[in-house]
Amino acid sequence: MATQKRHLFTSEAVAIGHPDKLADQIADAVLDAILTKDEDARVACEVMVSTGMVFVTGQITTDCYVEIPKVARQTVREAGYDDPSMGFDWQTVAVLTSIDEQSPDISIGVRLSDGEIGAGDQGMMIGYATDETPEYMPLPIMLARKMMYRLEEVRKKKILDFLRPDGKCQVTVAYDGRTPVRVHTVVLSAQHKDVPIEEVREGLREEVIKKVIPADLIDSKTNFYINPTGRFVEGGPKADTGLTGRKLIVDTYGGRAGHGGGSFSGKDPTKVDKSAALMARYAAKNVVAAGLAKECEIQVAYAIGVPRPLAIFVDTMGTGVISDHDIRHLVERHFDFRPKAMIEELELRRPMYLDLCRYGYFGREEEHFKWERTDKAKVLRSDAKI
């Protein structure tokens, strides 16, 4: 970003009825249901959805009982699949389960004898923040997510009564250096009943795009592609098999930052794929909020069964007011990346993950998403002595 003067950047978001996102939601609904009864449960839940079927699998160790088919059907219903004519609906869908307990070899490494929690897996996790928007997020992903939120709103309220649950969008923003100057292109595809395409396009333009994209970012050269194939009647799991973990970039920063590759959905917080990514966002956001950099990416690496991270890497893309080396030391001093500490600091044993996976893990201002606080910005700035 820092080396390019004028450029375009694109991010994507999907509706809650998108098959991959539906699979994520079912996995997180199962996680939430278990955490409601057993906050110490070990959960690694994976889901596949296809025509007339939901397949729930994974490794779960818990003392409680959760009726997984009921949870899955309720999630499918909430996503909008309530009409058998769509080829997938909550009442008739078959729910198959294949659940094992967590491997004892993994369990040994997670629960250590000194009360610590070892990392639930190896890998690297990434957090990011930028001063580009009030949410400390890149503008393209925020616009794309808001469009999908609005699409869901107009469907549920029947403002556009022809809409069905599936959908996705793309927003391309033109930049001058680090500054977004205009929206270059908007792509919006929404599943609909068999109605004239002109009605669909006009409704989506007026009730979704114009309600979300600020008028001062649109000009006569902005490109709009609304249901570009001309028809999107057949969608959802009937048209496209969905799997957990295939919308990682949608869940995070829209491609602006790196990604370690681990899915968030269906995993309890001992899995550092989730907890360390949230903690890294917390740290990066506070670095930017403290004025130490205009953008910041933090990578944290782990070995399975080892509490402390193996390495922490900080990159401010040349925007730091002090060196990245010094910022890394500040991060290591003020943020504890051990799994037990992260779980306690961010209160991660709460049943909140279904909502998170629907509308994005970052850039959310709800009070209970503790990693979005900027409460450490003041102490970081003071410690940096700037």
Long-range contacts (C-beta under 8 A, 24 or more apart in sequence): 1-175, 1-178, 1-256, 1-295, 1-317, 2-178, 2-317, 2-318, 2-319, 4-175, 4-177, 5-176, 5-177, 6-174, 6-175, 6-176, 6-177, 7-174, 7-175, 8-172, 8-173, 8-174, 8-175, 8-184, 9-138, 9-140, 9-172, 9-173, 9-175, 9-255, 9-256, 10-140, 10-170, 10-171, 10-172, 10-173, 10-185, 10-255, 11-138, 11-140, 11-141, 11-143, 11-144, 11-170, 11-171, 11-249, 11-254, 11-255, 11-256, 12-144, 12-168, 12-169, 12-170, 12-249, 12-250, 12-254, 12-255, 13-141, 13-144, 13-145, 13-147, 13-148, 13-168, 13-169, 13-250, 13-254, 13-360, 14-148, 14-167, 14-168, 14-169, 14-247, 14-250, 15-148, 15-151, 15-152, 15-165, 15-166, 15-167, 15-168, 15-190, 16-79, 16-80, 16-148, 16-152, 16-165, 16-358, 17-79, 17-80, 17-81, 17-164, 17-165, 17-166, 17-167, 17-191, 17-235, 17-236, 18-166, 18-167, 18-168, 18-242, 18-247, 19-49, 19-166, 19-236, 19-237, 19-239, 19-240, 19-241, 19-242, 20-242, 20-243, 20-244, 20-246, 20-247, 21-242, 21-247, 21-250, 21-357, 21-358, 22-49, 22-75, 22-76, 22-79, 22-81, 22-236, 22-237, 22-242, 23-47, 23-48, 23-49, 23-242, 23-243, 23-244, 23-246, 23-265, 24-244, 24-245, 24-247, 24-251, 24-263, 24-264, 24-265, 24-266, 24-357, 25-75, 25-79, 25-265, 25-354, 25-357, 25-358, 26-54, 26-56, 26-71, 26-72, 26-75, 26-76, 27-56, 27-58, 27-244, 27-265, 27-266, 27-357, 28-265, 28-266, 28-353, 28-354, 28-356, 28-357, 29-71, 29-72, 29-74, 29-75, 29-354, 30-56, 30-66, 30-68, 30-71, 30-72, 30-266, 31-265, 31-266, 31-267, 31-268, 31-351, 31-353, 31-354, 32-351, 32-352, 32-353, 32-354, 33-66, 33-71, 33-351, 34-60, 34-62, 34-64, 34-66, 35-268, 35-349, 35-350, 35-351, 35-353, 36-351, 37-62, 37-64, 37-66, 38-62, 38-63, 38-64, 39-349, 39-350, 40-349, 41-268, 42-102, 42-107, 42-110, 42-268, 42-270, 43-266, 43-267, 43-268, 44-102, 44-266, 44-267, 44-268, 44-271, 45-244, 45-265, 45-266, 45-267, 46-243, 46-244, 46-245, 46-266, 47-72, 47-242, 47-243, 47-244, 47-266, 48-241, 48-242, 48-243, 48-244, 49-88, 49-237, 49-241, 49-242, 50-237, 50-241, 50-242, 51-87, 51-88, 51-237, 51-238, 52-87, 52-88, 52-92, 52-93, 52-94, 52-238, 53-93, 53-94, 53-95, 53-96, 53-237, 54-93, 54-94, 54-95, 54-96, 55-96, 55-97, 55-98, 56-95, 56-96, 56-97, 56-98, 56-99, 57-97, 57-98, 57-99, 58-99, 58-100, 58-266, 59-99, 59-100, 59-101, 59-102, 59-103, 60-99, 60-100, 60-101, 60-102, 61-101, 61-102, 61-107, 68-95, 68-97, 68-99, 69-95, 69-97, 75-354, 79-165, 80-155, 80-156, 80-164, 80-165, 81-165, 81-236, 81-237, 86-164, 86-165, 86-235, 86-236, 86-238, 87-234, 87-236, 87-237, 87-238, 87-239, 88-236, 88-237, 88-238, 106-304, 108-305, 109-304, 109-305, 109-306, 110-270, 110-305, 112-305, 112-307, 115-340, 116-307, 116-338, 116-339, 116-340, 117-270, 117-307, 117-338, 117-339, 117-340, 117-343, 118-304, 118-305, 118-306, 118-307, 118-339, 119-270, 119-272, 119-276, 119-302, 119-303, 119-304, 119-305, 119-306, 119-307, 119-309, 119-339, 120-267, 120-268, 120-270, 120-271, 120-272, 120-273, 120-304, 120-339, 121-262, 121-271, 121-272, 121-273, 121-302, 121-304, 122-302, 122-303, 122-304, 123-260, 123-261, 123-262, 123-272, 123-273, 123-301, 123-302, 124-260, 124-299, 124-300, 124-301, 124-302, 125-260, 125-262, 125-272, 125-273, 125-276, 125-277, 125-280, 125-299, 125-300, 125-301, 125-302, 126-252, 126-257, 126-258, 126-259, 126-260, 126-277, 126-280, 126-297, 126-298, 126-299, 126-300, 127-257, 127-277, 127-278, 127-279, 127-280, 127-281, 127-282, 127-283, 127-284, 127-285, 127-297, 127-298, 127-300, 128-252, 128-253, 128-256, 128-257, 128-280, 128-281, 128-284, 128-295, 128-296, 128-297, 128-298, 128-362, 129-281, 129-284, 129-285, 129-287, 129-288, 129-289, 129-295, 129-296, 130-256, 130-288, 130-294, 130-295, 130-296, 131-288, 131-294, 131-295, 132-178, 132-180, 132-295, 133-363, 135-363, 135-364, 135-365, 136-285, 136-288, 136-289, 136-363, 137-253, 137-362, 137-363, 138-253, 138-254, 138-256, 139-173, 139-180, 140-171, 140-172, 140-173, 140-254, 140-256, 141-253, 141-254, 141-255, 141-256, 141-360, 141-363, 142-363, 143-171, 143-173, 143-183, 143-212, 143-213, 144-169, 144-170, 144-171, 144-254, 145-359, 145-360, 145-363, 146-212, 147-171, 147-186, 147-188, 147-208, 147-209, 147-212, 147-213, 148-359, 149-359, 150-207, 150-208, 150-211, 150-212, 151-188, 151-190, 151-204, 151-208, 154-203, 154-207, 154-208, 159-207, 160-203, 160-204, 160-207, 162-192, 162-193, 162-195, 162-199, 162-200, 162-203, 163-190, 163-191, 163-192, 163-193, 164-190, 164-191, 164-192, 164-193, 164-233, 164-235, 164-236, 165-191, 165-235, 165-236, 166-190, 166-191, 166-232, 166-235, 166-236, 166-239, 167-191, 167-235, 171-213, 173-217, 178-294, 178-295, 178-319, 180-217, 182-217, 182-218, 182-219, 182-221, 182-222, 183-213, 183-217, 183-218, 183-222, 184-221, 184-222, 184-223, 185-222, 185-223, 185-224, 185-225, 186-213, 186-222, 186-223, 186-224, 186-225, 187-225, 187-228, 188-224, 188-225, 188-226, 188-227, 189-226, 189-227, 189-228, 189-229, 189-232, 190-227, 190-232, 191-232, 191-233, 191-235, 191-236, 192-227, 192-232, 192-233, 193-233, 194-233, 197-227, 197-230, 197-231, 200-226, 200-227, 201-226, 201-227, 250-360, 251-357, 251-360, 251-361, 252-277, 252-360, 252-361, 252-362, 253-362, 257-297, 258-297, 258-299, 260-299, 264-353, 264-356, 264-357, 264-361, 265-353, 265-357, 268-349, 269-339, 269-342, 269-343, 269-348, 269-349, 270-339, 270-343, 272-300, 272-302, 272-339, 272-342, 274-348, 275-339, 275-342, 275-343, 275-346, 275-348, 276-300, 276-302, 276-309, 276-337, 276-339, 276-342, 277-361, 278-342, 278-346, 278-348, 278-361, 278-371, 279-335, 279-337, 279-342, 279-345, 279-346, 279-371, 280-337, 281-361, 281-362, 281-371, 281-372, 282-335, 282-346, 282-370, 282-371, 282-372, 282-373, 282-376, 283-331, 283-334, 283-335, 285-371, 285-372, 285-374, 286-334, 286-373, 286-374, 286-375, 286-376, 286-377, 286-380, 287-314, 287-316, 287-327, 287-330, 287-331, 287-380, 289-374, 289-377, 290-376, 290-377, 290-378, 290-380, 290-381, 290-384, 291-321, 291-377, 291-381, 291-386, 292-316, 292-320, 292-321, 292-322, 292-327, 292-330, 292-380, 292-381, 292-384, 292-386, 293-319, 293-320, 293-321, 293-327, 294-319, 295-319, 296-320, 296-327, 298-331, 300-337, 307-338, 307-339, 307-340, 308-337, 308-338, 309-337, 312-337, 321-386, 322-384, 322-386, 326-384, 327-384, 330-380, 330-383, 330-384, 333-383, 334-376, 334-379, 334-380, 334-383, 335-376, 345-370, 346-370, 346-371
